[in-house]
Amino acid sequence: MDRFTTRDLGNQNVSIARLSTGECAAAAAHAATADLLFRIRHESVEIAGTTSKLCQVRRNDEGCGPRKSEYIANYDGGNPPDIKDKAQIIATVSYIDDFNAISENAFVSPSHPNLFLTGGEGIGTASGGAAGFLNGEALIDANTRKMIFDTVGEICEASDGAQLLLITIRCPEGMMIAASAAMGQTTFTGGISIIGEYSKLCAVHQRDITKSVDDQIKKQVDIGVKSILVAPGSYCADQIDKQLHVPLKTAVYCYNYPGQAIDSCVANGVENLLLVGNVGKLVKLAAGITNTNSYASDGRREIFAAHTAIVGGTASQVRTVMNCTTCDEILALFTNWGLRDRVMMSVMNSINEYANSRSRGRLNLGVALFSEEFGLLGQTVGTKNVLVKVSQEQFALSLRLK
């Protein structure tokens, strides 16, 4: 019988053991993705079911960087322990920069075509006709693959993006464990198999993401920083650095919650806040939208259409804007019509009004919008003064963090 103990979390019993290798792999992948996309640090991941379970995980700092994150879960072999007891199941989640680097044997899910899954050190590979696998594929069973794809895919959706991610599962002790096994050596080579029943992992919630924003700001304030740089993410980073001379290396990422960043800066006594980022996200501030996830709200066409009318655009131009699907398409039209500067000035005035209202005048606040194609599109009044102070403090912070 599987061994487990429970503890009460509110009204819910959560067991802390025993977990399959598949659940360990999925929990580590969940934690690594949340860290990579939202800077959320997990010590455990809840796995839902009739009796929910907790998988303890830990971050491997040496395996983490700006483009990847790595978490470890220790497999508990039960009582009496099986051969895999205490084995480390490690998940590395990284951005894909080069498709040529992805193994041709990597798994892809039809439901999540942006995600690729492969096995690394200590994970067996199929050979000799292993049931359910093609030769060369990692021995990660179908239930586990679905579990990993679903939990990582949900986190990607929460970030409002279909990031191209590579998920690598490995077990450093796997080859030794496989060599000790008495049976099954004819259908795989290189290590253990990762198996388990399909389980649902608890999703990343809005409160987890907003807490990450708060924690990032407080971390800088606690070391004396009073001028904070905030961005939804790294998109347009090159344009921002090129035109404002402010790299995003020390930026607080607010993801889809710029309003939360403003609130947190006010609560923590920040003096200067520079909010920079992609027009597709931050233009929504002109309508007072502060959850910018496209699943929750959009309004980009409506905002641009309204400001087209405000600056004297024709009814035909307004209708044309409403038929567009992307911000760059709209901006190209404005450029051709000679309206771009006027529309963006009107938009930035609305953003300035909202941002100052949200901060209740307790911040020196600047906002600048960018596009990969068109560069700097507009900035609020006072942005240049805020930029000077933010750039000085953030540069000093970058030196301290080296």
Beta strands, then each sheet from edge to edge (+ up, - down):
strand 1: 6-9
strand 2: 12-15
strand 3: 44-48
strand 4: 52-59
strand 5: 68-74
strand 6: 88-95
strand 7: 107-109
strand 8: 112-119
strand 9: 125-126
strand 10: 165-170
strand 11: 188-189
strand 12: 200-201
strand 13: 227-231
strand 14: 252-253
strand 15: 272-278
strand 16: 364-371
strand 17: 375-379
sheet 1: 1+ 2- 4- 3+ 12-
sheet 2: 1+ 2- 4- 5+ 6- 10+ 8+ 7-
sheet 3: 9+ 11-
sheet 4: 14+ 13+ 15+ 16+ 17-
end
